[in-house]
């Protein structure tokens, strides 16, 4: 997980280390990360639509074959 977070620090997320004991690390989205969130939301909507279509096709197939 740490490796993934380190890669995302290059524009997608911001990492803030707080001088507490023990050390606290906080992550937040950058502006670019927030914009990418819109892309992920659209991909999610597409996936849900595709899933509904697929389930509908499977249901229609079961009805037509009597299964």
Secondary structure, DSSP 8 states (H G I E B T S, - for coil): -HHHHHHHTTTTEEEEEE--SS-EEEEEE-HHHHHHHHHHHHHHHHHHHHHHHHHHHHHHHHHHHT-
